[in-house]
């Protein structure tokens, strides 16, 4: 995505005829290799960070890497809201049981003013 697309979309929203919310779905490593520059424009309302299918920062029996990258995302002053993106499929890399996610990650994450919610992705219905 080039830097001009978010700005063009934001300008459409600012013309008063409709509200457009911009979100990006970067991979969990901060800054994202492909979306980092666009996100740094500050034009996105939220990011839905993919904490799955990324060995460097997904759940792997431990939440350490995930928490470390979460802290990077919420420290970014160009990001207002961060959604925790998880996979719904136990067959995908980085899958975490909902109860484990709640007890060991979300109980802390919800205290951030930047916590936006949880985004759940399921490959088999995403065609």
Helices and strands as residue ranges (DSSP letters): H 3-14, E 23-24, H 36-39, E 46-50, H 64-75, E 82-87, H 98-101, I 102-106, H 107-109, E 115-121, G 123-125
